[in-house]
Amino acid sequence: MTTGADLHPRRKAQEGPSLPFRVPDSLETIRREVVACARCPRLVRYRERVAREKKREFRSDEYWGRPVPGFGDPNARLVVVGLAPAAHGSNRTGRVFTGDRSAGFLVRAFYEAGFANQPTSLRRNDGLRYHDLYLTAAVRCAPPENRPTPDERGNCAPFLERELRTLSETRAILALGAFAWDAVREVLPRVYASERLTGTFAHGACLPLGPGRPMLWASYHPSPQNTNTGKLTLAMLVELLNRIRSSFQPSETPRARHP
């Protein structure tokens, strides 16, 4: 029976999803700080209530019930940013985009495009590995009605900023949905010493940050609302992922960073 760390005082605060790579200390530090975060009282109350009450079909599961850290290849050229953990997906499993329908759709696309070693993401330690891809989110706790506030996004922004600073091989950033698009645009000037981007969100949109900097790409979010209606199809997302991969430049020029 699990909820947040404060409901399980014997659980080590740094416990989190096991990582398949030997990550740099800075990414590990970010991961620990994410898991221990309690900056947003509304999100803390909700994530822990969901973990206590559970969904009927997951009644026997031990819910994670805490903030969910990023996951993937620390040498990734593609960083994918989602909205927030799903109440009975990542908030249950403890790994970003794991254990719900959005995760099933997204990871299938990653697999088809060659970024994942398997087409499913069901639970931590299920063998999933990402190659050349790091997956994270604009907000790290499950929000009520899947709607975090701009202030909650702002509280999580330092985590995203630090991840982007640490992921030094990044050549492309893919925002899943308009909320993530705005979250990424907020932190990019601080990470890459660039001007604030003003492009409009649309599936397939691409904004350059300038020489030596990544490209910002956009996709509709893989929510059931979008995938069930055909607004976003698997073929659309795989095609976009392939376009992004083809845009990678083998240049040895170091990326520009904020001093």
Long-range contacts (C-beta under 8 A, 24 or more apart in sequence): 1-62, 2-51, 2-62, 2-63, 2-64, 2-65, 3-48, 3-51, 3-52, 3-63, 3-65, 4-38, 4-44, 4-47, 4-48, 4-51, 4-65, 4-66, 5-35, 5-36, 5-66, 6-38, 6-48, 7-48, 7-52, 7-65, 16-69, 16-94, 17-69, 17-71, 17-94, 17-95, 17-124, 17-125, 18-124, 18-125, 19-71, 20-128, 20-129, 21-73, 21-74, 23-74, 24-74, 24-166, 26-162, 26-166, 27-70, 27-74, 27-163, 27-166, 27-167, 30-69, 30-70, 30-159, 30-162, 30-163, 30-166, 31-69, 31-70, 33-159, 34-67, 34-68, 34-69, 34-70, 34-140, 34-159, 35-66, 35-67, 35-69, 36-67, 37-67, 37-140, 37-141, 37-159, 39-155, 39-156, 40-141, 40-151, 40-152, 40-155, 42-143, 42-144, 42-149, 42-152, 43-139, 43-141, 43-142, 43-143, 43-148, 43-152, 44-141, 46-87, 46-141, 46-142, 46-143, 46-144, 47-85, 47-87, 47-91, 47-141, 47-142, 50-87, 50-88, 50-91, 50-142, 51-91, 51-92, 54-88, 55-88, 55-92, 58-88, 58-92, 61-92, 63-91, 63-92, 64-90, 64-91, 64-92, 64-93, 64-94, 65-91, 66-94, 66-141, 67-140, 67-141, 68-94, 68-95, 68-96, 68-137, 68-140, 68-141, 69-96, 69-136, 69-140, 70-96, 70-134, 70-135, 70-136, 70-137, 70-163, 71-95, 71-96, 71-130, 71-134, 71-135, 71-136, 72-130, 72-133, 72-134, 72-135, 72-136, 73-130, 73-131, 73-132, 73-133, 73-134, 74-134, 74-166, 74-167, 75-132, 75-169, 76-130, 76-132, 76-133, 76-134, 76-167, 76-169, 76-170, 77-132, 77-169, 77-170, 77-171, 77-172, 77-248, 78-115, 78-132, 78-133, 78-134, 78-170, 78-171, 78-172, 78-173, 78-174, 78-241, 78-244, 78-245, 79-133, 79-134, 79-135, 79-136, 79-163, 79-164, 79-167, 79-170, 79-172, 79-173, 79-174, 79-214, 80-133, 80-134, 80-135, 80-136, 80-173, 80-174, 80-176, 81-136, 81-137, 81-138, 81-160, 81-173, 81-174, 81-175, 81-176, 81-180, 81-183, 81-184, 82-106, 82-135, 82-136, 82-137, 82-138, 82-176, 82-177, 82-180, 82-221, 83-137, 83-138, 83-139, 83-146, 83-148, 83-176, 83-177, 83-179, 83-180, 83-221, 84-137, 84-138, 84-139, 84-140, 84-141, 84-142, 84-143, 84-146, 84-148, 85-137, 85-139, 85-140, 85-141, 85-142, 86-142, 86-146, 87-142, 87-146, 90-142, 91-141, 91-142, 93-122, 93-123, 93-124, 94-124, 95-121, 95-123, 95-124, 96-135, 96-136, 96-137, 97-121, 97-135, 98-122, 98-123, 98-124, 98-128, 99-123, 101-224, 101-227, 102-221, 102-222, 102-223, 102-224, 102-227, 105-222, 105-227, 105-234, 105-237, 106-176, 106-222, 106-237, 108-234, 109-222, 109-234, 109-237, 109-238, 109-241, 110-241, 112-234, 112-238, 112-241, 113-238, 113-241, 113-242, 113-245, 114-245, 115-241, 132-245, 134-163, 134-167, 136-160, 136-163, 137-180, 138-179, 138-180, 138-183, 138-184, 139-183, 146-223, 148-179, 153-179, 153-182, 153-183, 153-186, 154-186, 156-183, 157-183, 157-186, 157-187, 160-184, 160-187, 161-187, 161-190, 161-191, 164-188, 164-191, 165-191, 165-257, 168-255, 170-214, 170-255, 171-214, 171-215, 171-247, 171-248, 171-249, 172-214, 172-215, 172-216, 172-217, 172-244, 172-247, 172-248, 173-214, 173-215, 173-216, 173-217, 174-217, 174-218, 174-219, 174-240, 174-241, 174-244, 175-201, 175-216, 175-217, 175-218, 175-219, 176-219, 176-220, 176-221, 176-222, 177-219, 177-220, 177-221, 177-223, 180-221, 181-216, 181-218, 184-216, 185-216, 188-216, 190-258, 191-257, 191-258, 192-255, 192-256, 192-257, 192-258, 193-256, 193-257, 193-258, 193-259, 194-256, 203-232, 203-236, 203-240, 204-240, 204-243, 206-247, 210-256, 211-253, 211-256, 212-251, 212-253, 212-254, 212-255, 212-256, 213-255, 213-256, 214-255, 215-244, 215-247, 217-244
